[in-house]
């Protein structure tokens, strides 16, 4: 009986991973088909550009994770646009603050704000404060937050079906807005 259940569980796990893999492959083939329909030589066509970005992303995935490829999800466009998992993306600013985004281990975005030297917020403990984002990183004059909480949908954890009840995947654009909110919050200290 025990082995029988173990076998059924293994079958269901394999079937689930096969379905995830099949959905991913179908989504990739749809992009490729749209690009082929317009002709790959039309480099400015959005379908060709989308397929090109997806191929680049899959190459990054293979380099980073060997056999693992990220399943289909709300992050597809985001990962296609920003496929370099190790890159630090700096958002240009002219107000003396620096803002950055970088993907964490779960491939969700982390956001960082670097405040100018001598900024009053550097003397602040956030125990009794309520910043717009939960500060999960602090080093010298840099503050950071991440999107790998239990309520965050993340590409890597979805491979293992570890966050099916997560509420939302935060895109690059979402995190840029959150960085702006955090800068405004820090400016209120000046």
Secondary structure in CASP SS format (residue, H / E / C, confidence):
PFRMAT SS
TARGET T0000
AUTHOR 0000-0000-0000
METHOD secondary structure of the structure
MODEL  1
X C 1.00
X H 1.00
X H 1.00
X H 1.00
X H 1.00
X H 1.00
X H 1.00
X H 1.00
X H 1.00
X H 1.00
X H 1.00
X H 1.00
X H 1.00
X H 1.00
X H 1.00
X H 1.00
X H 1.00
X H 1.00
X H 1.00
X H 1.00
X H 1.00
X H 1.00
X H 1.00
X H 1.00
X H 1.00
X H 1.00
X H 1.00
X H 1.00
X H 1.00
X H 1.00
X H 1.00
X H 1.00
X H 1.00
X H 1.00
X H 1.00
X H 1.00
X H 1.00
X H 1.00
X C 1.00
X C 1.00
X C 1.00
X C 1.00
X C 1.00
X C 1.00
X C 1.00
X H 1.00
X H 1.00
X H 1.00
X H 1.00
X H 1.00
X H 1.00
X H 1.00
X H 1.00
X H 1.00
X H 1.00
X H 1.00
X H 1.00
X H 1.00
X H 1.00
X H 1.00
X H 1.00
X H 1.00
X H 1.00
X H 1.00
X H 1.00
X C 1.00
X C 1.00
X C 1.00
X C 1.00
X C 1.00
X C 1.00
X C 1.00
X C 1.00
X C 1.00
X C 1.00
X H 1.00
X H 1.00
X H 1.00
X H 1.00
X H 1.00
X H 1.00
X C 1.00
X C 1.00
X C 1.00
X C 1.00
X C 1.00
X C 1.00
X E 1.00
X E 1.00
X E 1.00
X E 1.00
X C 1.00
X C 1.00
X C 1.00
X C 1.00
X C 1.00
X C 1.00
X E 1.00
X E 1.00
X E 1.00
X E 1.00
X E 1.00
X E 1.00
X C 1.00
X C 1.00
X C 1.00
X C 1.00
X C 1.00
X E 1.00
X E 1.00
X E 1.00
X E 1.00
X E 1.00
X E 1.00
X C 1.00
X C 1.00
X C 1.00
X C 1.00
X C 1.00
X H 1.00
X H 1.00
X H 1.00
X H 1.00
X C 1.00
X C 1.00
X C 1.00
X C 1.00
X C 1.00
X C 1.00
X C 1.00
X C 1.00
X C 1.00
X C 1.00
X C 1.00
X C 1.00
X C 1.00
X E 1.00
X E 1.00
X E 1.00
X C 1.00
X C 1.00
X E 1.00
X E 1.00
X E 1.00
X E 1.00
X E 1.00
X C 1.00
X C 1.00
X C 1.00
X C 1.00
X C 1.00
X E 1.00
X C 1.00
X C 1.00
X H 1.00
X H 1.00
X H 1.00
X H 1.00
X H 1.00
X C 1.00
X C 1.00
X C 1.00
X C 1.00
X C 1.00
X C 1.00
X C 1.00
X C 1.00
X E 1.00
X C 1.00
X C 1.00
X C 1.00
X H 1.00
X H 1.00
X H 1.00
X H 1.00
X H 1.00
X H 1.00
X H 1.00
X H 1.00
X H 1.00
X H 1.00
X H 1.00
X H 1.00
X H 1.00
X H 1.00
X H 1.00
X H 1.00
X C 1.00
X C 1.00
X C 1.00
END
